[in-house]
Amino acid sequence: MKAEEFDKRFDRADDITSELDLSSLRRPSAEQRRVNVDFPAWMIDSLDREAKRLGVTRQSIIKVWLAERLEDQHGRAA
């Protein structure tokens, strides 16, 4: 399919997924990397209480809170 036809189908909101090669799809900067961080016991206890209250894991709450803070900082700098 030529790019012009592809663009027309996309603009009409046609389903174009059959035309895409999704086998090599990746999200830049989304790969996982492991980081070890030492926290004081009181902080772990607080994280665990809040995670339990929200029904999520400790790791999830740390990721969400860090992401929120980074987004706040990024938004302020822009």
N, C-alpha and C positions, 0 to 999 in steps of 0.2 A: 504494500500500500504506500502510495506517495504521501509526503508530509501534508500536502494540501488537503487530500481526502481525510487523512487522520485528523487534522485540525477542524474540518467541517463536522465530522462525527462527534468530536469532543465538544465543540460549541453547541451542537444539538442535544448534548447530554446523552448521547448513545453510549451503550456499554462497550468500551474499547478494550477491556481487560484481555479479551481473547487475542488481541493484536500485540500484547506486551509479553516480553520474556521476563517472567518474574523469578526465574531460577537463580539469577545472580543479584537479586535485589538486596540492597543494604542501606542502612541509615547512617550517614556520616556522623561521627562522634557519638554513636550510640553503643559502641562495643563496651563490654564490661571490663573493668580492671579492679583488682582487689586492693584494698587499702586497710591497713591495721591501725587502729586508733585506741589509745588507752584512755579510759574514763575513770574518774573516781567512783567509788562504790555508791555514794549517795546519788550520783547522776544516773547510774545504771538503774538503781531502784526507782527513781522518778520516771525514767524512760519506760521502764516495764509497767509501772502503774498506768501511765498515760496510754501506752500501747494496748494494755488490757481493756481500759475504759473504751477505747475506740474500736477494739476488736481487730487489731492489726499486729504485725510482728514488730519487734524492736527495730529491726533493720529497716522496715518500711517507714516507720515514723522518723527515723534519722534521715533517710533519703528525702522524704517529703519536706521536712523542716529545713534541711540544707538547700534543697531546690528553691523553696520559697525565699529564703534569705538571699540566695544568689540572684534570683529574679528581681528582688527588691533593689539590690545593689546595682544590677545591670540597668534597671529602669531609671534609677536616680542619676546614673552616670550619663545616660543618653541625652 
